[in-house]
Amino acid sequence: MMLQTMRDNAQSWVAKVIVGVIVLIFALTGWESISRFTNDAETAAEVNGQTITKLELEQAVALQKRQLVQQLQQMGNQFDPSMIDDAFLRTSVLDGLIERAVLLQGAEDAGFQISDQMIDQLILSTPDFQVDGKFDANRFDVVIRNMGMPSRMAFRDLVRQQLMITQYRNGYEATAFATPKERQQLVALENQTRDFAVINVPVGEVDAQVSDDEVETYYNDNASQFMTPERVVLETLTLKRASFFDQVQVDEQAVEELYQREIGNLAEQRRASHILVEVADDDAAAKQKIDAAAARIAAGEDFAAVAADVSDDTGSSRDGGDLGYIVKGSFDDAFDDALFALQPDEVSAPVRSTYGYHLIKLTDLKAPEVPSLDSMREELVQELKVQQVERRFVEASQELANLAHEAPDLAEPAAALGVSVETLGPVERLGGEGLAANPKVMNAAFSDDVLKNGFNSELLELDADTVAVVRVKEHQEPSQRPLTEVSSEIREQLAYAKAEQAAAERAASLAEQLREQTLDSDAVAEQLAAEWQLHEAAARAEGDIEPALLRQVFALPKPAADEPVYASIKQPAGGYWLVSLRGVATAEDVQSAEGAPDQYALFVAGQSGQQDFAGAQQQLRTDADIERH
């Protein structure tokens, strides 16, 4: 676990520059991309005399909010727009703008500079600006425009600023180092093992007495916990592609026409052999040669033997000129016309093609297997229906979108399309079952237009075969649940809290008695009716031990000789562990292991460099004259 952290943090300054710029280009949070070219006199803040305008702040907040909404929407049914606190967001964005201004001024005062050539090289080598591995200016313009950048110069200025800040950071982080003692201390800590025993102190029977006054006091002090959730009852109108299949009819003539087209595509296959005489510069000589070959065949000589002797097609001449089975369109028109006019074993007259002169022999013929209309009917009918359904579904979807936009409710669109309006809910923002499980439906239902203004939603494409429109029929605001409804819930909660507190007190008492030696381990085990579990030489990343327990055990102080350290530790799922830490050891051979010290030194240096930069950053903030308006 520690070694993985080292690998994550021990990066060279070059890697950090690259990562910083990639983060800048591909993961802009929005506010970094705001250009400062504005004459707006209203000031949001000043940093050492440098102005951050209110216009700039509002633009940054809008961009940041847009990106947050997109990120929340990607969370699916967990998306809740009310999670965004506008006041907090504005404060956070302004803090970011101020922090950036402070760092840029610090980098400029330290004398850091970025050359135009460095920016050019970065832009030219960025994959997102490339097409087929090469920089493309049009692609570059599209990408930076989607980032919200007003111009190429504004983007170059942004890159320059980010590189300045990265260089300034690396001035601290890349120069940090670890002393041999620091390295050895980390090695010793990381490879430390501990011997300890643990016993479980469970939460007892939850039968604690809880008075009515306690219940009422808890209810009054925590009233916000006992509110009904905000819910809506929805009216939905849904179109499914599959429902249109029963509404379309296919006539016999259309089936017959499609059948004829299908069987017309079944190609006859003809096996051919040929003799080719290529035409070089002398067409007459080539024609004379092919005529001589035709005469030999007419005189009774074997076609294959003549092909082997005469044909310039070396690939087929070895096989007697055989070209295999051919469908129409495989060669040029002159060849096809001659071949498909032959009878089996018939040889054509010389044929001129783009390749030269041919003699063609039809050696075999395969007529296509034509299926009957009845055997293909179901498939043909389905294909014709699919075509009609696709057209009807698209038309109906568009009609629904138009009607829903114009109508005051869903009754008119439902009547026009012959479908029923269904009622769904009440459902919460996080959704429910059926259509309410679809994030698009819930996002639309709780949008301002639908929830607050009472409009029908836009057409929602739920999947490739389903569209819907929703409307809020009833909006149920959060309300206080009465005490009588939640009293049993509170009583159980308080009773469990008392039982857990009793377990905590018992575990603490047993640990104290063990320290004072008024009880020994055997007596504790007898009281708890359980056994101590012994763990010897347990490492920090021991896989068989509960991580929460292991973290707390390694946080305990080293025990003195023959005097264990005792502690009670809370379990994540309830109850406590009683721990007896008996020994701490460090493997000496690990400290001197070859290669390990460098890895540990990188980690220590990385941590030290980050602390140095954080200190410098804090000092810049302390020294800066920052005024928020």
Disulfide bonds with the S-S distance in Angstrom:
none
